[in-house]
């Protein structure tokens, strides 16, 4: 379109010269020529900008424009990426906000490399996320800001990285860091010792049970507040919250 307009303008110039039009017409033509050249330059700049962004994507490096929580971020192609083999607490659970703040510190407004391992049940990209040579999934697990999550490891390289994340999560547990600390991982109610009923959530998150003192599994049961588990003062409170009595209670 720009070049057609230029050709048309050049044709008009020849016509003007032939008719010996006054100087003001020539100046008008030159003004239009400058305008068209500026427009063409702007289009070229836009084209090369998009080519540069595509090149970055091809190379596997993307800018993290937003962090949603402790295990997911949004990259500059407006796609959500979930850290593979790592599960951070929801924002309303124990250390959920702290985990998000740590991931923001590590990746927000920075370029990251993503090694894809698949997609989760919500269609989000699952990936091993790198900042430089640092595997962010492993860093978050090592600092105790979440737990290892199995599945979806793919090829041998990803299996090795998944094993590294699992090992780092275990080390964090051994050192009682983050979600493994007594603040989140509790066998005793430190905040309210009078409320001793333990509420547990099954792995499917569909089964919620509560354990009373004296139940056979009570001493072994841990309240993992980073998963949304909680303490109750009465059975009525537990039932109202959607929990049922454990089959280990007689």
HELIX and SHEET records of a PDB file:
HELIX    1   1 UNK A    2  UNK A   18  1                                  17    
HELIX    2   2 UNK A   23  UNK A   58  1                                  36    
HELIX    3   3 UNK A   96  UNK A  107  1                                  12    
HELIX    4   4 UNK A  136  UNK A  142  1                                   7    
HELIX    5   5 UNK A  156  UNK A  174  1                                  19    
HELIX    6   6 UNK A  178  UNK A  180  5                                   3    
HELIX    7   7 UNK A  225  UNK A  227  5                                   3    
HELIX    8   8 UNK A  235  UNK A  240  1                                   6    
SHEET    1   A 6 UNK A 134  UNK A 135  0                                        
SHEET    2   A 6 UNK A 125  UNK A 131 -1                                        
SHEET    3   A 6 UNK A  79  UNK A  83  1                                        
SHEET    4   A 6 UNK A  72  UNK A  75 -1                                        
SHEET    5   A 6 UNK A  61  UNK A  69 -1                                        
SHEET    6   A 6 UNK A 111  UNK A 119 -1                                        
SHEET    1   B 2 UNK A  86  UNK A  88  0                                        
SHEET    2   B 2 UNK A 146  UNK A 148 -1                                        
SHEET    1   C 2 UNK A 185  UNK A 186  0                                        
SHEET    2   C 2 UNK A 223  UNK A 224 -1                                        
SHEET    1   D 4 UNK A 230  UNK A 232  0                                        
SHEET    2   D 4 UNK A 197  UNK A 201 -1                                        
SHEET    3   D 4 UNK A 208  UNK A 211 -1                                        
SHEET    4   D 4 UNK A 244  UNK A 245  1                                        
END                                                                             
